[in-house]
Structure formats: structure tokens, C-alpha cells
Amino acid sequence: MAKAHLTVAPEAYESGLVWDEALFTELASTFLQPSVQPLLASPFASRDEAAIVEGQLAQSLVNSYRRILQQRQDVRVQQLNALL
């Protein structure tokens, strides 16, 4: 769901962000662990409730992914990375 939103959403094209499969895969594998997101291990009363939680988690993943890509484009971040 999150990947579809990032690759299809018009704002992805407008912002000029380039898709980074490796970053998304790493972020998703870390972000979607029950130890990080306890709701993933919780039972839900209905499919609707599960869909709401899935949507919220997907949006959080999208927001994190976008923030990381935007920070990569920041000149100060690039300069600090060059020092490492």
C-alpha cells in the first residue's frame, strides 16, 4: 500500500523525488517489525479496523521515506555525509 502510494501519487512526481528501492525495502523491513509497530501483532475486531491501522502505518512509512529522501537532497546533509 505504501509503495503504491509513493510510486503513483502525483506529489511524488511534483516533488522531484527519485524512487529508491533499496531505501524503501530497508525502511519497510525495519518499520514493519512488531517490536517497532506493536499494532502489527494485535488482533483486530474487524477487517475495517485492520484496514484503518494498515492505512495509518502505510502513511507513516510514506512520510518517513519522503523525509529521508528530502534530507538527502539538503546541501548540509550532503556535506556532513561527505565528511563521514
C-alpha positions as CSV (number, residue, x, y, z in Angstrom):
1,M,0.0,0.0,0.0
2,A,2.8,2.5,0.9
3,K,4.9,1.6,-2.1
4,A,1.8,2.1,-4.4
5,H,1.1,5.5,-2.9
6,L,4.7,6.6,-3.4
7,T,5.0,5.4,-7.0
8,V,1.6,6.5,-8.2
9,A,0.8,9.7,-6.2
10,P,1.1,12.9,-8.2
11,E,3.0,14.6,-5.4
12,A,5.8,12.1,-5.9
13,Y,6.3,13.5,-9.4
14,E,5.9,17.1,-8.4
15,S,8.5,16.9,-5.7
16,G,11.1,15.5,-8.0
17,L,11.9,12.6,-5.6
18,V,13.5,9.7,-7.3
19,W,12.4,6.1,-6.3
20,D,15.0,4.3,-4.2
21,E,14.0,0.6,-4.0
22,A,16.9,-0.3,-1.6
23,L,15.9,2.5,0.8
24,F,12.2,1.6,0.7
25,T,13.0,-2.1,1.3
26,E,15.3,-1.4,4.2
27,L,12.9,1.1,5.8
28,A,9.9,-1.2,5.4
29,S,11.6,-4.2,6.8
30,T,12.7,-2.2,9.9
31,F,9.5,-0.2,10.2
32,L,7.1,-3.1,9.9
33,Q,8.5,-5.3,12.7
34,P,6.1,-6.0,15.6
35,S,8.7,-4.7,18.0
36,V,8.7,-1.3,16.3
37,Q,5.0,-1.3,15.4
38,P,3.2,-3.3,18.2
39,L,-0.2,-2.8,16.4
40,L,1.0,-5.4,13.8
41,A,0.9,-8.1,16.5
42,S,-2.5,-7.0,17.8
43,P,-5.8,-8.8,17.0
44,F,-8.4,-6.6,15.3
45,A,-12.1,-6.7,15.9
46,S,-12.9,-6.4,12.2
47,R,-11.3,-6.1,8.7
48,D,-12.3,-2.4,8.7
49,E,-10.3,-1.8,11.8
50,A,-7.3,-3.7,10.4
51,A,-7.6,-1.7,7.2
52,I,-7.5,1.6,9.1
53,V,-4.4,0.6,11.0
54,E,-2.8,-0.6,7.8
55,G,-3.5,2.8,6.2
56,Q,-2.0,4.6,9.1
57,L,1.1,2.5,9.1
58,A,1.5,2.9,5.4
59,Q,1.1,6.7,5.7
60,S,3.8,6.7,8.4
61,L,6.1,4.7,6.2
62,V,5.5,7.0,3.3
63,N,6.2,10.1,5.4
64,S,9.4,8.6,6.7
65,Y,10.6,7.6,3.2
66,R,9.8,11.1,1.9
67,R,11.6,12.8,4.8
68,I,14.7,10.7,4.3
69,L,14.8,11.5,0.5
70,Q,14.3,15.2,1.1
71,Q,17.1,15.2,3.7
72,R,19.4,13.5,1.2
73,Q,18.9,16.5,-1.1
74,D,19.7,19.0,1.6
75,V,23.1,20.6,1.0
76,R,24.1,20.5,4.7
77,V,23.2,16.8,4.9
78,Q,25.3,16.1,1.8
79,Q,28.2,18.0,3.3
80,L,28.0,16.1,6.5
81,N,27.8,12.8,4.7
82,A,30.9,13.7,2.7
83,L,32.8,14.1,6.0
84,L,31.9,10.5,7.0
